[in-house]
């Protein structure tokens, strides 16, 4: 699949952060060394999509770089699942998700402000680790009074809600690792759902 093909199927490719770079190709690639292409693994920051990117031979790619997966020096991008990541990319994933959430705090604070019921018995807030009925109701009551402005505001106004940023990070990582979740809020599955 080329980058253009993946763009057409899934909309535009969001900026991404490099999780791992294998300048000599994947270790499970049985082709001779001279035929292997450099590969990078990346996390899309918009929809938390995981990518395997074939990289030009002369590329200068470093772990942590913010990149455009559809631009130079990437020949093409394939959407992948967590199980397809290299061990280095898998170990870097938690840090990358934390960095993305921290850098775009308002986006995730707005999730707490805007989350809606999924069914009569289940609310989007209940998908977050450690948030049960009582904590959910406290968040809903507080946001009616005034929208939350930051993670610190959330933590200060909602008794019992510790580390609201870490809760979001934990949920995103769960959505990236688990392929059979019924409800997804942040991470798009490799098959586009």
N, C-alpha and C positions, 0 to 999 in steps of 0.2 A: 504494500500500500504506500503510495507516495504521500507527501505532505499535502498536496493539493487534494488528493482523494480523501484524506482524513478530515481536512477542513470542510469539504462539501458535506460529508456525512454527519459531522458533529458540530457544525457552525465553525466560527473562527477559533483558531488555536490560541489559548491564553498564554501570556508570558509564563515562564517556568524557571525553576531553580534546579541547577545541576546537583544530583545526588551522588553520582559516581561517574568516572571517566575511565574507560578501558582502552588505552591507545593501541593495544595489540589485539583487540577484538575479544569476544567472549571465550572463556576457557572451554566451554562445551562445544565450540565450533570445531568440527573435525577437519576442516580444510587446511591446506598448508599455510604457514604463517604469512607468506607473501600475498595470499588471496584473502586474508581476513581484513575486515574493515574496522577502523576504530568505532567504538560504541560509547554513548553516554546514556545514563538514566536520569530522568528529570521528573519533577513534580510540577504540574500546572497550578498556578496560584489562584486562578479564577474558580475552576470547578474541581480542584484537587484530583486531576486526572494524572495517571502515571504514564510515562512515555519511555520507549526505547528509541534512541535517535542514532542513525548512522551518520558518522561525522566525517568530513573531508580529511584526507591524510595530513594536511598541513595546518589543521586547526589548533588553536590555543584555547583549550577548555579546561576549567578548573572547578573543583567541587565548590559549591556555594555561589557560582556565577548566576546572575539573572540573565536569561536568554529568551530569544524568540524562536521556538522550535520550528517555525515554518521559514525562518530566514537562514542566511549564511551563518556558519559553515555546515549546516545540517542538510544531508542529501534527502532524507525522509524520516518521518516520525510514525511510529506505531503505538497505538494505545495498548497497554499491557495491564496485567493484574499484579498484585503484591507478590505472588509466588514467582513471577517472572523476573523480579529484581535481583541484581547481584547482591552478595552478602554485604558488600560495602555500601550499596545504595539503601538496603534495608536498615542498616545500622545508622545511617545518616538521616533517615526519614523523620524520626521524632524531632530532631533538631530543626529540620527544614519547616515542618508544620508549625512548631513553636514560633519560629522567626516570621512566618507568613501571618499568623494570627496576631502577633505583637505589632507587626508593621501596619496592619490594617484593622486596628482595634475597633474603630467605629462600626465597621461592617459586622463584626461579631457581637458587639454591644447591641446593635440594631436587631440582631436575631432574638436576643432576650426581650427587646421591646416589641417585636412584631410577630413572634411565634404564635401559631394558631392551632386550634384543635384539628386532629387528623380524623378521628371518629368521635362518637359520643362519649367514649370511655378513655380515649387516648389523646394526649396533647403533644405537640412537638417538643415542648420542654421536658416531658417525661422520657424522651429518647436520650437525654443527656445523663451520663453516669451520676448516680447519687441523688437525682432529683425525683422525689416521690410526690405524692398528692399534696402533702402539707407545704413543702417547699415551693412547689409549682404555684399553689394558691397565694402564697406570700409574694412571689415574684409578680403574679398577675395583679394583685392588689396594689403593690408599690408602683408598677408601671402605669396604672390608671391615675394615680396621684400626679405623677410626673415621669416622663420617659427617663431612662437611665442615660447618663452621659459618658460613663467610662466603666472599666472593670472595677476600679476602686469605689466608684459610686455604688455599683451593684453590691459589692461585698459589704460596704458600709450600711446600706439600707435594708439588706435582706439577711436577717439573722439566721445563721446556720449555713449560708452559702459561702463556702471557703474556696478560694481560687477559681473564680468563674472562667478565667482564661484557660486554666489547666483542664477544666471540664470540657470546654470546647475542643481543645487539642486532643484530649482522650477520645472524644466521639469521632473526630475526623480520622484519627488513626484506626479506630475500630472499623469505620466505614471503608477505609482503604484495605485493611487486612481481610475482612470477612466478605466473602462473595455472595453469601446467601441471606443477607439482611433483608427483611421485608420492607423497612422504611429507611430511606436515605435522605439526609438533609443537606449535607455539604459535598460529599464526594460522588462524582459520576462514575458509574461502573464502566469497565473497558468496553462493554457492548453498547454503551450509550444510554443506559437506563439510569 
